[in-house]
């Protein structure tokens, strides 16, 4: 386990609902290819923070890397809702394209 993961976990012991800490830890797991743990912390982050879409992209990519295309599509769909809410049309288009590619793989 990396020093970065250890320090983020220690910080989260003091403040387990810190959105930045949860997101940071999820991203560290993602970078290491530990998609299961990345999903755990991304879900906690998304439950606490009104993400604008990027968190849903990473969540979807975790599912894609695990071969779970249905959950990936759901994450992208939720990301579209948020990206629309925060007026990120290019992100909406990107997520729609990803959904179409994933549906063709089902």
Secondary structure, DSSP 8 states (H G I E B T S, - for coil): --HHHHHHHHHHHH-TT-HHHHHHHHHHHHHTT-HHHHHHHHHHHHHHS---SHHHHHHHHHHHHTT-HHHHHHHHHHHHHHHHHTT-HHHHHHHHHHHHHHHHH-
